[in-house]
Amino acid sequence: MSLLTKLVGFTCAIGFFALFTFVLFGQITVRKLRKNPETKDELGIDFISGWDILNVAQALSLPSFLTRKFRDSPLSALHANSDLLKQHTNKFDKILGTISYVLFMSSGLTLAFLALLDVLGIFD
């Protein structure tokens, strides 16, 4: 078995765990935020079903200086209001959102990076 196959398999396993935490985060935290009248319109634009889950996870996991830049940009409606969401979530929600977001992004970016390395012939 080649090194590329092992790396892709490991990354896919992380991606599977990321999807599990993504669904768990959506069912526990985002469902609660959707029912709250103060936060239901502050979750960002939902392009496809579940996109607001990713918006909320991003808002809870990124540092405040980045989320302020999102809020001050002309495209602020695309992103969730992190300050308001942090007020309406507990520590468990924030940890679960951070785990979900970091695993989701790292697995996707790692697969893209491995595909690029394979195209460049690094694994030949």
C-alpha positions as CSV (number, residue, x, y, z in Angstrom):
1,M,0.0,0.0,0.0
2,S,1.4,3.4,-1.0
3,L,2.0,6.3,1.2
4,L,-0.6,8.4,-0.7
5,T,-3.3,5.7,-0.1
6,K,-2.5,5.6,3.6
7,L,-2.6,9.4,3.9
8,V,-5.9,9.7,2.0
9,G,-7.4,6.9,4.1
10,F,-6.4,8.6,7.3
11,T,-7.7,11.9,6.1
12,C,-11.0,10.4,5.1
13,A,-11.4,8.8,8.5
14,I,-10.9,12.3,10.0
15,G,-13.5,13.6,7.6
16,F,-16.0,11.0,8.6
17,F,-15.5,11.9,12.3
18,A,-15.9,15.6,11.2
19,L,-19.2,14.8,9.6
20,F,-20.4,13.0,12.7
21,T,-19.5,16.0,14.9
22,F,-21.1,18.3,12.3
23,V,-24.4,16.6,12.6
24,L,-24.1,16.4,16.4
25,F,-23.4,20.1,16.5
26,G,-26.3,20.9,14.3
27,Q,-28.7,18.8,16.3
28,I,-27.5,20.1,19.7
29,T,-26.5,23.7,19.2
30,V,-27.8,25.1,16.0
31,R,-31.3,23.7,16.5
32,K,-31.4,25.6,19.8
33,L,-30.2,28.8,18.1
34,R,-32.8,28.5,15.3
35,K,-35.6,28.3,17.9
36,N,-34.4,31.4,19.8
37,P,-36.1,34.6,18.3
38,E,-33.0,36.7,19.1
39,T,-30.6,34.5,17.1
40,K,-32.6,32.8,14.4
41,D,-31.9,35.6,11.9
42,E,-28.3,36.0,12.9
43,L,-27.0,32.6,11.6
44,G,-25.8,33.9,8.2
45,I,-27.3,33.1,4.8
46,D,-28.2,29.4,4.3
47,F,-27.2,28.7,0.7
48,I,-27.8,25.0,1.0
49,S,-29.3,23.0,3.8
50,G,-26.8,22.9,6.7
51,W,-24.7,25.9,5.6
52,D,-25.9,27.8,8.7
53,I,-24.4,25.0,10.8
54,L,-21.0,25.7,9.3
55,N,-21.5,29.4,9.7
56,V,-22.2,29.0,13.4
57,A,-19.3,26.6,13.9
58,Q,-17.0,29.1,12.2
59,A,-18.3,32.0,14.3
60,L,-17.8,30.1,17.5
61,S,-14.3,28.8,16.6
62,L,-12.5,31.7,14.9
63,P,-10.8,34.4,17.0
64,S,-12.8,37.6,17.6
65,F,-10.5,39.8,15.4
66,L,-11.3,37.7,12.3
67,T,-15.1,37.6,13.0
68,R,-15.1,41.4,13.5
69,K,-13.6,41.7,10.0
70,F,-16.4,39.5,8.6
71,R,-19.0,41.6,10.4
72,D,-17.6,44.9,9.1
73,S,-17.3,43.7,5.4
74,P,-19.9,44.4,2.7
75,L,-20.7,40.7,2.7
76,S,-21.5,40.5,6.4
77,A,-24.9,38.9,5.8
78,L,-23.1,35.7,4.7
79,H,-21.6,35.2,8.1
80,A,-23.1,34.5,11.5
81,N,-23.0,37.1,14.3
82,S,-20.3,35.7,16.5
83,D,-20.8,38.1,19.4
84,L,-24.5,37.3,19.8
85,L,-24.0,33.6,19.3
86,K,-21.3,33.5,22.0
87,Q,-23.7,35.0,24.4
88,H,-26.4,32.4,23.7
89,T,-24.1,29.3,23.8
90,N,-22.4,27.5,26.6
91,K,-18.9,26.1,26.9
92,F,-19.8,22.7,25.5
93,D,-21.4,24.2,22.4
94,K,-18.3,26.3,21.8
95,I,-16.0,23.3,22.2
96,L,-18.1,21.1,20.0
97,G,-18.3,23.8,17.3
98,T,-14.6,24.3,17.3
99,I,-13.9,20.6,17.1
100,S,-16.4,20.3,14.2
101,Y,-15.1,23.3,12.3
102,V,-11.4,22.4,12.7
103,L,-11.9,18.8,11.7
104,F,-14.1,19.7,8.8
105,M,-11.7,22.3,7.4
106,S,-8.5,20.4,8.0
107,S,-9.8,17.2,6.4
108,G,-11.0,19.0,3.3
109,L,-7.9,21.1,2.9
110,T,-5.7,18.1,3.5
111,L,-7.4,16.1,0.7
112,A,-7.1,19.1,-1.7
113,F,-3.4,19.4,-0.8
114,L,-2.8,15.6,-1.2
115,A,-4.5,15.8,-4.6
116,L,-2.2,18.7,-5.6
117,L,0.9,16.8,-4.5
118,D,-0.3,13.7,-6.4
119,V,-0.8,15.8,-9.6
120,L,2.7,17.3,-9.2
121,G,4.1,13.8,-9.0
122,I,5.5,13.9,-5.5
123,F,4.2,10.4,-4.6
124,D,5.5,8.7,-7.8
